Amino acid sequence: MPTRATPLRPEPCGQTWKRGLLVVDDDPAVCRTICTIADRTGWAAMAAARFSDAETLLGSENFDCLITDLTVDGTPVAGFLRALAEICYTAPVLLIGAGNRAHRFAAADFAWGLGLNTCYPIGKPIVAAGLSGRLARIGDRLQRGIVGCCFADCHWRKAIEAPDAIRA
């Protein structure tokens, strides 16, 4: 015997949408890790394994932030950063990479010089608490209407011996 259905009573949701995040890295494990951390921080992450894939996604999707490795599939990030500058990409760009800190800083300075909103770079291996905190700060800045990222006024950048990663 059929029973009468209860009336639909939708539960209000505190967050109606998530900010979009594009992750560009050729290492699937790194992409999964970053996407998981981003999801837990309130971002909807999408991954691209090559710069060309990322450029295609940028042409069809709206992203509020971009995280990219310094080298993807053997290709340095400089050409991709130039492509971002050519399309006047205004969302924050967070660079990640293994190796020495000076190389990450040089890439961030290059991106900043192209007019990109570059964040303080993060070293690999990625510390979950550090990336989570960084994404939360970027999201908070965007929520407050601050379009640019924190590279120019970042308290990490201003510190004489800025930490390479935030540790919990």
C-alpha positions, 0 to 999 in steps of 0.5 A, a space after each residue: 500500500 502506498 504511503 503519503 510522502 512527507 512534504 519537502 522541507 529544504 534545509 538552508 545551506 550556509 554556503 551556496 557555492 564554492 570558489 573555483 581553483 585550478 591546479 596545474 601539476 603533472 604529478 597526479 598524487 600532488 593534484 589529488 592532495 591539493 584538490 583534497 586540501 582545497 575541498 576541505 578549505 571550501 574550494 572546488 578544485 579542478 586539475 590539469 596535467 599540462 599547461 595547454 590543458 590549463 589554458 583550455 580550462 581557463 578559456 571555458 571555466 571561471 577560477 578564483 585562484 590558480 596553483 601551478 608547479 614551476 615545471 610541468 611535463 618538463 616545461 618551465 612555468 614562464 611561458 604559461 605565466 606569459 600566457 596568463 598575463 596576455 589574457 589579463 588573468 587577475 585571480 591569485 596565482 600560487 606557485 609551488 615547486 621542489 628545489 631551492 627557495 631562490 628559484 621559487 622566489 625568482 619565478 614569483 618575482 617574474 610573475 609579479 613583474 608580468 602583472 599577475 597577482 602572485 602569492 608567496 610561493 610554497 615549497 614541495 613537499 606540500 604541508 597540508 596545514 600550510 596550504 590550507 591556511 594559505 587558501 583560507 587567507 586567499 578566500 578571505 581576501 577575495 570575500 572582502 573584495 581584495 582582488 589582488 593576492 598577498 605577494 605585494 603586501 604579504 606579511 610573509 614576503 615582508 619578513 626578512 627571513 620569510 618561512 618557506 612553508 607555514 607549519 602547524 
